[in-house]
Amino acid sequence: MSPESTVGSPQSAARRNPHAKAVDRGRRTGDLPLVLVNMAMTADGKIATANRAVSCFGSARDHEHLLELRATADAVMAGARTVDLNPINLGPGPAKFRHRRLKRGLAEYNLRIIVSGSGSINPDAEVFRHHFSPIIILTTARASKSKLRRLRALADDVKICGQREINFPVALRWLKRKWNAHRLLCEGGGELNDALFRTGLVDELHLTLCPKIFGGRAAPTIADGPGFSKLADAAQFQLKSSRRNGDEMFLAFERIPARR
């Protein structure tokens, strides 16, 4: 994913309503938000090189696609390492995308969510230098008191969701109830994605397939956690749409509900 564009002044951000009602179209009913995952990956399924030195390799069109998806979401979520290692602010981008949000009935600026089970987040990360919308941190009881104090100084809200591992159903219900996050876009990394896949919370998967090969058995993929040990347990998706732009393929999949 590419570095982001300027998102506007804090003065204009102050006029946003952080509790603006989400659009009715394209959200999950019930107490959980609709969850989308968006990733760019190489032809061999990597999202970065093995040493993490290269993680931005999509085209300008891929970055535009990322902002288009953000323009449909109440909240954008990423893991701590994704935020630490990339110059991203998780915001909606230039004015044209903010205008699209307003036309959809969304707040001008999306909520920003950072996930860290240990509470280890770089306080100098780019995301904390931009104050246009609330930043929410999800963590666990593993985070020490000193880390929690630092996180609360950085973020607008810090939520402990679990003892050792984040309980994502609980966390997402809380986000929808307290922060009105009806539609949530997750942008990695692989361990965060994997946790969402394993808990059956991902409704749509958006992939940009890029014509590159990184190789490397240690190079991260879109789902890098424990994963599924049985084929029968794997998260099941079906192709929703596909299109080519230059040498890249833009694919969208939707979840097949598990049989009861």
GIMO-V467112 format. One record per pair of residues at least 12 apart in sequence whose ideal C-beta (glycine too) atoms are under 10 Angstrom apart, sorted by the first residue. I is the first residue (numbers start at 1). J is the second residue. If there is no record, write none. Layout:
BEGIN
i->[I,I]
j->[J,J]
END
This chain:
BEGIN
i->[1,1,1,1,1,1,1,1,1,1,1,1,1,1,1,1,1,1,2,2,2,2,2,2,2,2,2,2,2,2,2,2,3,3,3,3,3,3,3,4,4,4,4,4,4,4,4,4,4,4,4,4,4,4,4,5,5,5,5,5,5,5,5,5,6,6,6,6,6,6,7,7,7,7,7,7,7,7,7,7,7,7,7,7,7,8,8,8,8,8,8,8,8,8,8,9,10,10,10,11,12,12,12,12,12,13,13,13,13,13,13,13,13,13,14,14,14,15,15,16,16,16,16,16,16,16,16,16,16,16,17,17,17,17,17,18,18,18,18,18,18,18,18,18,18,19,19,19,19,19,19,20,20,20,20,20,20,20,20,20,21,21,21,21,21,21,22,22,22,22,22,22,22,22,22,22,22,22,22,22,23,23,23,23,23,23,23,23,23,24,24,24,25,25,25,25,26,26,26,26,26,26,26,27,27,27,27,27,27,27,27,27,28,28,28,28,28,28,28,29,30,30,31,31,31,31,31,31,32,32,32,32,32,32,32,32,32,32,32,33,33,33,33,33,33,33,33,33,33,33,33,33,33,33,33,33,34,34,34,34,34,34,34,34,34,34,34,34,34,34,35,35,35,35,35,35,35,35,35,35,35,35,35,35,35,35,35,35,35,36,36,36,36,36,36,36,36,36,36,36,36,36,36,36,36,36,36,37,37,37,37,37,37,37,37,37,37,37,37,37,37,37,37,37,37,37,37,37,38,38,38,38,38,38,38,38,38,38,38,38,38,38,38,38,38,38,38,38,39,39,39,39,39,39,39,39,39,39,39,39,39,39,39,40,40,40,40,40,40,40,40,40,40,40,40,40,40,40,40,40,40,40,40,41,41,41,41,41,41,41,41,41,41,41,41,41,42,42,42,42,42,42,42,42,42,42,42,42,43,43,43,43,43,43,43,44,44,44,44,44,44,44,45,45,45,45,45,45,45,45,45,46,46,46,46,46,46,46,46,46,46,46,47,47,47,47,47,47,47,47,47,47,47,47,47,48,48,48,48,48,48,48,48,48,48,48,48,49,49,49,49,49,49,50,50,50,50,50,50,50,51,51,51,52,52,52,52,52,52,52,53,54,54,54,55,55,55,55,55,55,55,56,56,56,57,57,57,57,57,58,58,58,58,58,59,59,59,59,59,59,59,60,61,61,61,61,61,62,62,62,62,62,62,62,63,63,64,64,64,65,65,65,65,65,66,66,66,66,66,66,67,67,67,67,67,67,67,68,68,68,68,69,69,69,69,69,69,70,70,70,70,70,70,70,70,70,70,71,71,71,71,71,71,71,71,71,71,71,71,71,71,72,72,72,72,72,72,72,72,73,73,73,73,73,73,73,73,73,73,73,73,74,74,74,74,74,74,74,74,74,74,74,74,74,74,75,75,75,75,75,75,75,75,75,75,75,75,75,75,75,75,75,75,75,75,76,76,76,76,76,76,76,76,76,76,76,76,76,76,76,76,77,77,77,77,77,77,77,77,77,77,77,77,77,77,77,77,77,77,77,77,78,78,78,78,78,78,78,78,78,78,78,78,79,79,79,79,79,79,79,79,79,79,79,79,79,79,79,79,80,80,80,80,80,80,80,80,80,80,80,80,80,80,80,80,81,81,81,81,81,81,81,81,81,81,81,82,82,82,82,82,82,82,82,82,82,82,83,83,83,83,83,83,83,83,83,83,83,83,83,84,84,84,84,84,84,84,84,84,85,85,85,86,86,86,86,86,86,87,87,87,87,88,88,88,88,88,88,89,89,89,89,89,89,89,89,89,89,89,90,90,90,90,90,90,90,90,90,90,90,90,91,91,91,91,91,91,91,92,92,92,92,92,92,92,95,97,98,98,104,106,106,107,107,107,108,108,109,109,109,109,110,110,110,110,110,110,110,111,111,111,111,111,111,111,111,111,111,111,112,112,112,112,112,112,112,112,112,112,112,113,113,113,113,113,113,113,113,113,113,113,113,113,113,113,113,114,114,114,114,114,114,114,114,114,114,114,114,115,115,115,115,115,115,115,115,115,115,115,115,115,115,115,116,116,116,116,116,116,116,116,116,116,117,117,117,117,117,117,117,117,117,117,117,117,117,117,118,118,118,118,118,118,118,119,119,119,119,119,119,119,119,119,119,119,119,119,119,119,120,120,120,120,120,120,120,121,121,121,121,121,121,121,121,122,123,123,123,123,125,127,127,128,128,128,131,133,134,134,134,134,135,135,135,135,135,135,136,136,136,136,136,136,136,136,136,136,136,137,137,137,137,137,137,137,137,137,138,138,138,138,138,138,138,138,138,138,138,138,138,138,138,138,139,139,139,139,139,139,139,139,139,140,140,140,140,140,140,140,140,140,141,141,141,141,141,142,142,142,142,142,142,143,143,148,156,157,157,157,157,159,159,159,159,159,161,161,161,165,165,166,166,166,167,167,168,168,168,168,168,168,168,169,169,169,171,172,172,172,172,183,184,184,184,185,185,186,186,186,187,188,188,188,188,189,189,189,189,189,190,190,190,190,190,190,190,191,191,191,191,191,192,192,192,193,193,193,193,193,193,194,194,194,194,194,194,194,194,194,195,195,195,195,196,196,196,197,197,197,197,197,197,197,197,197,198,198,198,198,198,198,198,198,199,200,200,200,200,200,201,201,202,202,202,202,202,202,203,203,203,203,203,204,204,204,204,204,204,205,205,205,205,205,205,205,205,205,205,205,206,206,206,206,206,206,207,207,207,207,207,207,207,208,208,208,208,208,209,209,209,209,209,209,209,210,210,210,211,211,211,211,212,223,233,235,235,235,235,236,236,236,236,236,236,237,237,237,237,237,238,238,238,238,239,239,239,239,240,240,240,240,241,241]
j->[38,39,40,47,55,56,57,58,62,63,66,78,82,86,88,187,188,208,40,56,57,58,59,60,62,63,64,66,67,86,87,88,56,63,86,87,88,89,126,63,66,67,70,86,87,88,89,90,91,92,93,94,126,127,130,63,67,89,91,92,93,94,95,97,89,91,93,94,95,130,89,90,91,92,93,94,95,97,98,108,109,110,130,132,133,91,92,93,94,95,98,108,109,130,132,132,130,131,132,132,95,98,108,109,132,91,98,107,108,109,130,131,132,133,109,131,132,108,109,98,101,102,106,107,108,109,110,132,133,134,106,107,108,109,180,74,107,109,110,111,133,134,156,179,180,74,107,111,178,179,180,74,101,102,105,106,107,108,109,180,74,105,106,107,180,182,34,72,73,74,75,104,105,106,107,176,180,181,182,183,72,74,101,103,104,105,106,182,183,104,105,182,72,104,105,183,72,73,104,182,183,203,204,72,73,74,176,181,182,183,184,203,172,176,182,183,184,201,203,182,173,176,169,172,173,174,176,177,168,169,172,173,175,176,181,182,184,201,203,73,74,75,77,172,173,175,176,179,180,181,182,183,184,185,201,203,72,73,74,172,176,181,182,183,184,185,201,202,203,204,73,75,77,168,172,181,183,184,185,186,196,199,200,201,202,203,204,205,255,69,70,72,73,76,77,183,184,185,186,187,202,203,204,205,206,252,254,69,77,184,185,186,187,188,192,193,196,197,201,202,203,204,205,206,207,222,223,253,62,65,66,68,69,70,73,76,185,186,187,188,193,204,205,206,207,208,222,252,58,66,186,187,188,189,190,193,205,206,207,208,221,222,223,55,56,57,58,59,62,63,65,66,187,188,206,207,208,209,210,212,222,248,250,57,58,188,190,207,208,209,210,212,214,220,221,222,54,57,58,209,210,211,212,213,214,215,219,221,209,210,211,212,213,214,249,212,213,214,215,216,219,221,207,209,213,214,219,220,221,222,223,190,210,212,213,214,215,216,219,220,221,222,82,188,189,190,193,210,214,219,220,221,222,223,224,81,82,85,86,188,189,190,214,216,219,220,221,214,215,216,218,219,220,214,215,216,217,218,219,220,216,218,219,81,85,86,189,218,219,220,85,212,214,219,81,82,85,86,188,189,220,86,87,88,208,210,211,212,214,208,209,210,212,248,208,210,211,245,246,247,248,246,208,245,246,248,250,208,209,210,245,246,248,250,93,208,93,97,245,206,208,245,248,250,88,93,185,187,206,208,91,92,93,94,96,97,100,93,97,100,206,183,185,187,204,206,252,90,91,92,93,97,100,101,110,185,187,92,93,96,97,98,99,100,101,102,103,104,106,110,185,97,100,101,104,106,110,183,185,92,101,104,106,110,111,181,182,183,184,185,186,101,106,107,110,111,175,176,179,180,181,182,183,184,185,90,107,110,111,112,113,133,134,136,172,175,176,179,180,181,182,183,184,185,186,88,89,90,91,92,110,111,112,113,114,133,181,184,185,186,187,90,110,111,112,113,114,115,136,138,171,172,175,181,184,185,186,187,188,192,196,90,112,113,114,115,127,185,186,187,188,189,192,113,114,115,116,117,121,138,186,187,188,189,190,191,192,193,195,114,115,116,117,118,119,120,121,122,125,137,138,139,189,191,192,115,116,120,121,122,188,189,190,191,192,220,114,115,125,127,186,187,188,189,190,191,192,112,114,115,116,121,122,125,126,127,128,135,187,189,114,116,120,121,122,124,125,126,127,122,125,189,125,126,127,187,188,189,125,126,127,129,112,125,126,127,130,187,112,125,126,127,128,129,130,131,132,133,135,110,111,112,113,114,126,127,130,133,135,185,187,109,110,112,127,130,132,133,106,107,108,109,110,132,133,108,110,110,132,183,182,183,133,134,180,132,133,130,132,133,134,132,133,134,181,183,184,185,133,134,135,136,156,157,175,179,180,181,184,127,128,130,132,133,134,135,136,137,155,156,134,135,136,137,138,155,157,159,171,172,175,179,181,184,185,186,127,128,135,136,137,138,139,151,154,155,158,192,136,137,138,139,140,161,166,168,171,186,189,191,192,195,196,137,138,139,140,142,143,147,151,166,192,138,139,140,141,142,143,161,162,164,165,166,191,192,195,139,140,142,143,144,147,164,137,139,140,141,142,143,144,145,146,147,148,150,151,158,160,139,142,143,144,147,150,151,137,139,143,147,150,151,154,155,154,150,151,153,154,154,154,155,153,154,155,156,156,155,156,157,179,151,154,155,156,157,158,155,156,157,158,159,171,174,175,178,179,181,151,152,154,155,156,157,158,159,160,155,157,158,159,160,161,162,166,167,168,170,171,172,174,175,192,151,155,158,159,160,161,162,166,171,159,160,161,162,163,164,165,166,167,160,161,162,163,164,160,162,163,164,165,166,158,160,160,179,174,175,178,179,171,174,175,178,179,173,174,175,195,225,192,195,199,195,199,192,195,196,198,199,200,201,199,200,201,201,184,196,199,201,203,196,201,203,204,206,201,202,205,206,220,222,223,224,220,221,222,223,224,219,220,221,222,223,224,225,220,223,224,225,226,223,224,225,205,221,222,223,224,225,221,222,223,224,225,226,227,228,235,223,224,225,226,223,225,235,222,223,225,227,228,234,235,237,255,223,225,226,227,228,233,234,235,235,235,236,255,257,258,235,255,223,235,237,253,254,255,237,253,254,255,257,237,240,252,253,254,255,222,223,235,237,239,240,251,252,253,254,255,240,241,250,251,252,253,222,242,249,250,251,252,253,245,248,249,250,251,242,244,247,248,249,250,251,247,248,249,246,247,248,249,247,235,258,253,255,256,258,253,255,256,257,258,259,252,253,254,255,256,253,254,255,256,251,252,253,254,252,253,254,255,253,254]
END
